[in-house]
């Protein structure tokens, strides 16, 4: 599957559809080149690995008591360091990120995740290495 976004629920956006088409085309181009016998050298790529889902702060009744801080809003895939603002209570109190490493939040304040009790997902940036790839000889 391919998920390209963000985009609001029930909305079709031409720019997001274009990105999805390009990703699918690149995947199909790779399959075709591989099937034609093209060899691919080893490579390394940076990816984001999910660490954990983070819920909104809630009171004892399970009600949300803080919103995403304006400095975090729309900052998907950007570094979040210890002490950076994450939430803002309705009383104006800033709740900072408390962690021992830099993380890269994504799916920040997405409407589709409210019911799943998810304010954002913390990810870590890692490198993956692929070995040389060639079409198997029959």
VEXMI-149664 format. One record per atom (N, C-alpha, C, CB): residue number from 0; residue in one letter; atom name; x, z, y. Coordinates in pm, whole numbers, plus 50000, padded with zeros to 5 digits. Glycine has a CB too. Example, Ala and Ser with C-alpha at 12.3 -4.5 7.8 and 13.67 -1.06 7.14 Angstrom:
REM VEXMI-149664
<0 A N <51319 50780 49431>>
<0 A CA <51230 50780 49550>>
<0 A C <51320 50780 49670>>
<0 A CB <51131 50905 49553>>
<1 S N <51285 50708 49775>>
<1 S CA <51367 50714 49894>>
<1 S C <51290 50787 50003>>
<1 S CB <51408 50572 49940>>
***
This chain:
REM VEXMI-149664
<0 X N <50082 50000 49881>>
<0 X CA <50000 50000 50000>>
<0 X C <50086 50000 50124>>
<0 X CB <49907 50119 50001>>
<1 X N <50029 49952 50229>>
<1 X CA <50095 49949 50360>>
<1 X C <50003 50013 50461>>
<1 X CB <50132 49802 50403>>
<2 X N <50055 50115 50530>>
<2 X CA <49979 50177 50637>>
<2 X C <50055 50155 50766>>
<2 X CB <49955 50329 50611>>
<3 X N <49992 50089 50861>>
<3 X CA <50054 50061 50989>>
<3 X C <49966 50124 51096>>
<3 X CB <50074 49907 51013>>
<4 X N <50023 50194 51187>>
<4 X CA <49941 50258 51290>>
<4 X C <50029 50323 51392>>
<4 X CB <49844 50361 51229>>
<5 X N <49981 50415 51469>>
<5 X CA <49846 50472 51459>>
<5 X C <49743 50385 51529>>
<5 X CB <49844 50612 51517>>
<6 X N <49622 50401 51484>>
<6 X CA <49509 50339 51552>>
<6 X C <49386 50425 51524>>
<6 X CB <49487 50191 51505>>
<7 X N <49295 50431 51619>>
<7 X CA <49177 50515 51601>>
<7 X C <49091 50465 51484>>
<7 X CB <49093 50518 51729>>
<8 X N <49018 50558 51424>>
<8 X CA <48929 50523 51314>>
<8 X C <48825 50421 51363>>
<8 X CB <48859 50649 51256>>
<9 X N <48797 50322 51278>>
<9 X CA <48693 50225 51308>>
<9 X C <48731 50123 51414>>
<9 X CB <48571 50295 51352>>
<10 X N <48858 50116 51452>>
<10 X CA <48903 50024 51555>>
<10 X C <48998 49922 51491>>
<10 X CB <48973 50100 51672>>
<11 X N <48975 49795 51519>>
<11 X CA <49065 49689 51473>>
<11 X C <49150 49645 51592>>
<11 X CB <48986 49567 51411>>
<12 X N <49282 49664 51581>>
<12 X CA <49373 49629 51690>>
<12 X C <49459 49510 51649>>
<12 X CB <49463 49750 51729>>
<13 X N <49465 49410 51733>>
<13 X CA <49540 49288 51704>>
<13 X C <49689 49317 51687>>
<13 X CB <49520 49185 51816>>
<14 X N <49748 49406 51768>>
<14 X CA <49891 49434 51758>>
<14 X C <49925 49503 51626>>
<14 X CB <49936 49522 51875>>
<15 X N <49839 49591 51579>>
<15 X CA <49863 49660 51453>>
<15 X C <49844 49564 51336>>
<15 X CB <49768 49782 51439>>
<16 X N <49742 49478 51343>>
<16 X CA <49721 49377 51239>>
<16 X C <49841 49282 51231>>
<16 X CB <49591 49296 51267>>
<17 X N <49898 49245 51346>>
<17 X CA <50015 49158 51347>>
<17 X C <50134 49226 51280>>
<17 X CB <50051 49118 51491>>
<18 X N <50155 49354 51307>>
<18 X CA <50265 49428 51242>>
<18 X C <50245 49433 51091>>
<18 X CB <50274 49572 51298>>
<19 X N <50121 49457 51048>>
<19 X CA <50092 49463 50905>>
<19 X C <50120 49328 50839>>
<19 X CB <49944 49504 50881>>
<20 X N <50079 49219 50904>>
<20 X CA <50105 49085 50848>>
<20 X C <50255 49059 50834>>
<20 X CB <50042 48976 50938>>
<21 X N <50333 49100 50935>>
<21 X CA <50478 49079 50930>>
<21 X C <50542 49158 50816>>
<21 X CB <50542 49120 51065>>
<22 X N <50497 49283 50797>>
<22 X CA <50553 49364 50688>>
<22 X C <50521 49302 50553>>
<22 X CB <50497 49508 50695>>
<23 X N <50396 49261 50533>>
<23 X CA <50358 49198 50406>>
<23 X C <50436 49069 50385>>
<23 X CB <50206 49171 50403>>
<24 X N <50452 48988 50490>>
<24 X CA <50528 48863 50479>>
<24 X C <50672 48890 50439>>
<24 X CB <50524 48785 50612>>
<25 X N <50736 48990 50500>>
<25 X CA <50874 49023 50462>>
<25 X C <50883 49065 50316>>
<25 X CB <50929 49135 50553>>
<26 X N <50786 49143 50270>>
<26 X CA <50784 49184 50130>>
<26 X C <50770 49064 50036>>
<26 X CB <50669 49281 50105>>
<27 X N <50681 48972 50070>>
<27 X CA <50663 48853 49987>>
<27 X C <50785 48762 49991>>
<27 X CB <50539 48775 50032>>
<28 X N <50848 48752 50110>>
<28 X CA <50971 48672 50122>>
<28 X C <51080 48730 50031>>
<28 X CB <51021 48668 50269>>
<29 X N <51092 48863 50028>>
<29 X CA <51191 48927 49942>>
<29 X C <51165 48893 49796>>
<29 X CB <51189 49080 49963>>
<30 X N <51040 48906 49752>>
<30 X CA <51005 48876 49613>>
<30 X C <51040 48731 49580>>
<30 X CB <50854 48903 49586>>
<31 X N <51008 48639 49669>>
<31 X CA <51038 48498 49644>>
<31 X C <51189 48475 49633>>
<31 X CB <50979 48411 49755>>
<32 X N <51266 48529 49728>>
<32 X CA <51411 48511 49724>>
<32 X C <51471 48573 49598>>
<32 X CB <51476 48574 49849>>
<33 X N <51424 48690 49560>>
<33 X CA <51471 48756 49438>>
<33 X C <51441 48668 49316>>
<33 X CB <51406 48895 49422>>
<34 X N <51319 48617 49309>>
<34 X CA <51279 48533 49195>>
<34 X C <51357 48401 49191>>
<34 X CB <51131 48503 49201>>
<35 X N <51406 48355 49305>>
<35 X CA <51487 48233 49311>>
<35 X C <51633 48260 49278>>
<35 X CB <51476 48170 49449>>
<36 X N <51668 48388 49254>>
<36 X CA <51805 48420 49214>>
<36 X C <51895 48469 49324>>
<36 X CB <51865 48304 49152>>
<37 X N <51844 48488 49445>>
<37 X CA <51929 48538 49553>>
<37 X C <51977 48679 49519>>
<37 X CB <51853 48538 49689>>
<38 X N <52104 48704 49550>>
<38 X CA <52160 48837 49528>>
<38 X C <52159 48912 49661>>
<38 X CB <52304 48829 49469>>
<39 X N <52135 49041 49651>>
<39 X CA <52131 49125 49770>>
<39 X C <52243 49228 49761>>
<39 X CB <51993 49195 49785>>
<40 X N <52325 49239 49867>>
<40 X CA <52436 49335 49865>>
<40 X C <52384 49478 49877>>
<40 X CB <52537 49306 49978>>
<41 X N <52469 49576 49845>>
<41 X CA <52428 49715 49865>>
<41 X C <52393 49738 50012>>
<41 X CB <52540 49813 49819>>
<42 X N <52302 49829 50037>>
<42 X CA <52266 49860 50176>>
<42 X C <52223 50005 50187>>
<42 X CB <52153 49765 50225>>
<43 X N <52224 50053 50309>>
<43 X CA <52180 50189 50339>>
<43 X C <52075 50179 50450>>
<43 X CB <52300 50281 50381>>
<44 X N <51972 50260 50437>>
<44 X CA <51865 50261 50536>>
<44 X C <51825 50405 50566>>
<44 X CB <51743 50179 50486>>
<45 X N <51790 50431 50692>>
<45 X CA <51738 50563 50729>>
<45 X C <51587 50564 50707>>
<45 X CB <51773 50598 50876>>
<46 X N <51539 50670 50646>>
<46 X CA <51396 50687 50623>>
<46 X C <51357 50830 50660>>
<46 X CB <51359 50655 50474>>
<47 X N <51228 50853 50668>>
<47 X CA <51177 50985 50699>>
<47 X C <51106 51040 50576>>
<47 X CB <51081 50981 50821>>
<48 X N <51153 51153 50528>>
<48 X CA <51098 51218 50409>>
<48 X C <51008 51333 50453>>
<48 X CB <51211 51269 50314>>
<49 X N <50887 51336 50398>>
<49 X CA <50792 51441 50433>>
<49 X C <50844 51576 50384>>
<49 X CB <50653 51411 50374>>
<50 X N <50841 51673 50473>>
<50 X CA <50880 51810 50440>>
<50 X C <50757 51897 50417>>
<50 X CB <50967 51870 50552>>
<51 X N <50667 51898 50516>>
<51 X CA <50547 51980 50503>>
<51 X C <50445 51940 50610>>
<51 X CB <50581 52130 50514>>
<52 X N <50320 51973 50582>>
<52 X CA <50212 51952 50676>>
<52 X C <50197 52079 50758>>
<52 X CB <50078 51915 50603>>
<53 X N <50172 52064 50888>>
<53 X CA <50159 52177 50979>>
<53 X C <50016 52181 51032>>
<53 X CB <50262 52169 51096>>
<54 X N <49950 52295 51016>>
<54 X CA <49814 52314 51064>>
<54 X C <49816 52363 51209>>
<54 X CB <49737 52414 50974>>
<55 X N <49703 52353 51274>>
<55 X CA <49685 52410 51407>>
<55 X C <49680 52562 51394>>
<55 X CB <49556 52355 51475>>
<56 X N <49724 52632 51497>>
<56 X CA <49704 52777 51497>>
<56 X C <49553 52807 51493>>
<56 X CB <49771 52843 51622>>
<57 X N <49516 52905 51414>>
<57 X CA <49374 52938 51397>>
<57 X C <49353 53088 51412>>
<57 X CB <49323 52890 51260>>
<58 X N <49230 53125 51447>>
<58 X CA <49195 53266 51453>>
<58 X C <49149 53311 51315>>
<58 X CB <49084 53293 51559>>
<59 X N <49107 53438 51304>>
<59 X CA <49069 53493 51174>>
<59 X C <48945 53426 51115>>
<59 X CB <49044 53642 51187>>
<60 X N <48869 53356 51199>>
<60 X CA <48750 53282 51151>>
<60 X C <48782 53138 51113>>
<60 X CB <48641 53284 51258>>
<61 X N <48910 53101 51124>>
<61 X CA <48951 52965 51088>>
<61 X C <48931 52863 51199>>
<61 X CB <48877 52921 50968>>
<62 X N <48901 52910 51319>>
<62 X CA <48880 52819 51431>>
<62 X C <49012 52788 51499>>
<62 X CB <48781 52879 51532>>
<63 X N <49030 52661 51539>>
<63 X CA <49152 52619 51609>>
<63 X C <49160 52692 51743>>
<63 X CB <49155 52463 51630>>
<64 X N <49277 52750 51773>>
<64 X CA <49294 52823 51899>>
<64 X C <49401 52762 51989>>
<64 X CB <49330 52968 51869>>
<65 X N <49458 52649 51948>>
<65 X CA <49559 52583 52031>>
<65 X C <49554 52432 52003>>
<65 X CB <49702 52640 52002>>
<66 X N <49596 52356 52102>>
<66 X CA <49600 52210 52090>>
<66 X C <49746 52165 52092>>
<66 X CB <49520 52142 52206>>
<67 X N <49767 52040 52059>>
<67 X CA <49903 51984 52065>>
<67 X C <49952 51990 52209>>
<67 X CB <49906 51836 52011>>
<68 X N <50075 52037 52227>>
<68 X CA <50135 52045 52361>>
<68 X C <50153 51904 52417>>
<68 X CB <50272 52122 52357>>
<69 X N <50129 51884 52548>>
<69 X CA <50144 51750 52607>>
<69 X C <50282 51686 52585>>
<69 X CB <50118 51759 52755>>
<70 X N <50387 51768 52576>>
<70 X CA <50521 51711 52553>>
<70 X C <50540 51660 52411>>
<70 X CB <50627 51815 52584>>
<71 X N <50456 51706 52317>>
<71 X CA <50466 51658 52179>>
<71 X C <50373 51539 52154>>
<71 X CB <50433 51772 52081>>
<72 X N <50262 51534 52228>>
<72 X CA <50165 51426 52208>>
<72 X C <50232 51289 52222>>
<72 X CB <50049 51439 52309>>
<73 X N <50201 51199 52129>>
<73 X CA <50254 51061 52128>>
<73 X C <50405 51054 52108>>
<73 X CB <50218 50993 52258>>
<74 X N <50464 51156 52048>>
<74 X CA <50608 51158 52022>>
<74 X C <50639 51147 51873>>
<74 X CB <50670 51285 52078>>
<75 X N <50555 51073 51800>>
<75 X CA <50580 51053 51657>>
<75 X C <50720 50996 51636>>
<75 X CB <50473 50959 51595>>
<76 X N <50788 51048 51533>>
<76 X CA <50922 51006 51490>>
<76 X C <51032 51047 51586>>
<76 X CB <50925 50857 51473>>
<77 X N <51002 51128 51688>>
<77 X CA <51103 51174 51782>>
<77 X C <51152 51312 51739>>
<77 X CB <51047 51178 51928>>
<78 X N <51279 51345 51767>>
<78 X CA <51332 51474 51723>>
<78 X C <51258 51592 51787>>
<78 X CB <51480 51483 51755>>
<79 X N <51232 51693 51705>>
<79 X CA <51171 51819 51749>>
<79 X C <51269 51929 51711>>
<79 X CB <51028 51841 51684>>
<80 X N <51318 52001 51812>>
<80 X CA <51421 52103 51789>>
<80 X C <51363 52243 51808>>
<80 X CB <51540 52082 51883>>
<81 X N <51433 52340 51754>>
<81 X CA <51394 52479 51768>>
<81 X C <51372 52511 51917>>
<81 X CB <51502 52574 51707>>
<82 X N <51258 52570 51948>>
<82 X CA <51226 52607 52086>>
<82 X C <51146 52504 52163>>
<82 X CB <51351 52634 52159>>
<83 X N <51139 52379 52112>>
<83 X CA <51059 52277 52181>>
<83 X C <50911 52313 52172>>
<83 X CB <51084 52135 52119>>
<84 X N <50832 52284 52276>>
<84 X CA <50690 52316 52273>>
<84 X C <50614 52233 52170>>
<84 X CB <50629 52296 52410>>
<85 X N <50525 52298 52095>>
<85 X CA <50446 52231 51992>>
<85 X C <50296 52242 52022>>
<85 X CB <50476 52291 51853>>
<86 X N <50252 52364 52049>>
<86 X CA <50109 52388 52075>>
<86 X C <50091 52453 52211>>
<86 X CB <50047 52475 51965>>
<87 X N <49970 52441 52263>>
<87 X CA <49930 52504 52387>>
<87 X C <49796 52572 52363>>
<87 X CB <49922 52400 52505>>
<88 X N <49793 52706 52378>>
<88 X CA <49667 52777 52354>>
<88 X C <49571 52749 52469>>
<88 X CB <49691 52929 52339>>
<89 X N <49447 52780 52446>>
<89 X CA <49346 52760 52549>>
<89 X C <49368 52854 52667>>
<89 X CB <49207 52780 52492>>
<90 X N <49450 52958 52647>>
<90 X CA <49488 53051 52755>>
<90 X C <49614 53004 52828>>
<90 X CB <49510 53191 52699>>
<91 X N <49672 52891 52786>>
<91 X CA <49791 52838 52853>>
<91 X C <49923 52884 52795>>
<91 X CB <49786 52874 52995>>
<92 X N <49921 52955 52683>>
<92 X CA <50044 53002 52619>>
<92 X C <50107 52888 52539>>
<92 X CB <50016 53124 52528>>
<93 X N <50236 52869 52558>>
<93 X CA <50310 52767 52483>>
<93 X C <50358 52827 52352>>
<93 X CB <50431 52711 52566>>
<94 X N <50334 52756 52243>>
<94 X CA <50384 52797 52111>>
<94 X C <50495 52699 52074>>
<94 X CB <50268 52799 52001>>
<95 X N <50619 52750 52067>>
<95 X CA <50732 52660 52039>>
<95 X C <50753 52638 51889>>
<95 X CB <50860 52716 52099>>
<96 X N <50828 52532 51860>>
<96 X CA <50869 52506 51722>>
<96 X C <50975 52609 51685>>
<96 X CB <50925 52359 51705>>
<97 X N <50958 52670 51570>>
<97 X CA <51056 52766 51520>>
<97 X C <51106 52715 51386>>
<97 X CB <50994 52910 51506>>
<98 X N <51224 52657 51389>>
<98 X CA <51282 52603 51268>>
<98 X C <51433 52607 51274>>
<98 X CB <51235 52462 51244>>
<99 X N <51495 52597 51159>>
<99 X CA <51641 52605 51154>>
<99 X C <51707 52467 51154>>
<99 X CB <51684 52681 51032>>
<100 X N <51624 52361 51165>>
<100 X CA <51682 52227 51172>>
<100 X C <51590 52136 51255>>
<100 X CB <51702 52168 51030>>
<101 X N <51646 52028 51304>>
<101 X CA <51567 51929 51376>>
<101 X C <51478 51856 51278>>
<101 X CB <51658 51830 51452>>
<102 X N <51352 51837 51316>>
<102 X CA <51257 51763 51234>>
<102 X C <51201 51647 51316>>
<102 X CB <51142 51856 51183>>
<103 X N <51129 51559 51249>>
<103 X CA <51072 51442 51313>>
<103 X C <50923 51440 51281>>
<103 X CB <51142 51310 51265>>
<104 X N <50838 51490 51373>>
<104 X CA <50696 51497 51345>>
<104 X C <50630 51360 51348>>
<104 X CB <50628 51589 51444>>
<105 X N <50526 51345 51269>>
<105 X CA <50449 51222 51267>>
<105 X C <50303 51257 51240>>
<105 X CB <50504 51122 51161>>
<106 X N <50217 51160 51255>>
<106 X CA <50072 51181 51243>>
<106 X C <50027 51293 51337>>
<106 X CB <50032 51214 51096>>
<107 X N <50086 51296 51457>>
<107 X CA <50059 51403 51552>>
<107 X C <49917 51388 51609>>
<107 X CB <50163 51401 51667>>
<108 X N <49837 51492 51591>>
<108 X CA <49704 51501 51650>>
<108 X C <49614 51383 51615>>
<108 X CB <49716 51511 51800>>
<109 X N <49623 51335 51492>>
<109 X CA <49540 51224 51448>>
<109 X C <49403 51274 51407>>
<109 X CB <49607 51148 51332>>
<110 X N <49300 51211 51460>>
<110 X CA <49162 51255 51436>>
<110 X C <49129 51261 51287>>
<110 X CB <49065 51160 51505>>
<111 X N <49181 51169 51209>>
<111 X CA <49149 51163 51066>>
<111 X C <49200 51285 50990>>
<111 X CB <49208 51037 51004>>
<112 X N <49293 51361 51050>>
<112 X CA <49352 51474 50979>>
<112 X C <49298 51610 51024>>
<112 X CB <49499 51471 50997>>
<113 X N <49210 51615 51121>>
<113 X CA <49153 51743 51165>>
<113 X C <49087 51815 51048>>
<113 X CB <49051 51721 51279>>
<114 X N <49004 51741 50974>>
<114 X CA <48931 51804 50862>>
<114 X C <49024 51847 50750>>
<114 X CB <48826 51708 50807>>
<115 X N <49145 51792 50747>>
<115 X CA <49243 51830 50645>>
<115 X C <49333 51943 50693>>
<115 X CB <49328 51709 50607>>
<116 X N <49300 51998 50809>>
<116 X CA <49377 52108 50868>>
<116 X C <49524 52069 50886>>
<116 X CB <49366 52234 50781>>
<117 X N <49543 51955 50951>>
<117 X CA <49678 51903 50971>>
<117 X C <49697 51860 51116>>
<117 X CB <49705 51785 50876>>
<118 X N <49782 51933 51189>>
<118 X CA <49813 51898 51328>>
<118 X C <49919 51787 51333>>
<118 X CB <49863 52023 51405>>
<119 X N <50014 51794 51240>>
<119 X CA <50118 51691 51226>>
<119 X C <50191 51716 51095>>
<119 X CB <50218 51691 51347>>
<120 X N <50278 51623 51062>>
<120 X CA <50362 51635 50942>>
<120 X C <50507 51642 50987>>
<120 X CB <50339 51515 50843>>
<121 X N <50579 51740 50934>>
<121 X CA <50723 51749 50962>>
<121 X C <50796 51660 50862>>
<121 X CB <50774 51898 50953>>
<122 X N <50886 51578 50912>>
<122 X CA <50970 51496 50825>>
<122 X C <51117 51521 50860>>
<122 X CB <50934 51345 50838>>
<123 X N <51202 51487 50766>>
<123 X CA <51346 51490 50791>>
<123 X C <51400 51349 50777>>
<123 X CB <51419 51589 50693>>
<124 X N <51500 51318 50856>>
<124 X CA <51562 51186 50850>>
<124 X C <51671 51190 50743>>
<124 X CB <51621 51144 50989>>
<125 X N <51662 51099 50648>>
<125 X CA <51763 51091 50542>>
<125 X C <51807 50946 50526>>
<125 X CB <51708 51147 50407>>
<126 X N <51917 50927 50457>>
<126 X CA <51966 50791 50428>>
<126 X C <51950 50763 50280>>
<126 X CB <52115 50775 50472>>
<127 X N <51897 50646 50250>>
<127 X CA <51887 50599 50113>>
<127 X C <51982 50482 50095>>
<127 X CB <51741 50559 50077>>
<128 X N <52047 50477 49981>>
<128 X CA <52138 50367 49952>>
<128 X C <52087 50291 49831>>
<128 X CB <52282 50419 49927>>
<129 X N <52080 50160 49847>>
<129 X CA <52040 50073 49736>>
<129 X C <52164 50004 49682>>
<129 X CB <51932 49968 49780>>
<130 X N <52174 49996 49552>>
<130 X CA <52285 49926 49488>>
<130 X C <52266 49776 49499>>
<130 X CB <52300 49969 49341>>
<131 X N <52370 49703 49466>>
<131 X CA <52364 49558 49458>>
<131 X C <52245 49518 49371>>
<131 X CB <52497 49499 49402>>
<132 X N <52172 49416 49412>>
<132 X CA <52054 49376 49339>>
<132 X C <52061 49226 49311>>
<132 X CB <51925 49412 49418>>
<133 X N <52044 49191 49184>>
<133 X CA <52043 49049 49149>>
<133 X C <51940 49027 49041>>
<133 X CB <52182 49001 49103>>
<134 X N <51896 48904 49030>>
<134 X CA <51797 48865 48931>>
<134 X C <51859 48875 48792>>
<134 X CB <51744 48721 48959>>
<135 X N <51790 48940 48698>>
<135 X CA <51849 48954 48564>>
<135 X C <51866 48817 48496>>
<135 X CB <51761 49045 48477>>
<136 X N <51979 48800 48431>>
<136 X CA <52008 48676 48359>>
<136 X C <51942 48682 48221>>
<136 X CB <52161 48653 48347>>
<137 X N <51871 48575 48185>>
<137 X CA <51802 48573 48054>>
<137 X C <51898 48541 47942>>
<137 X CB <51687 48470 48054>>
***
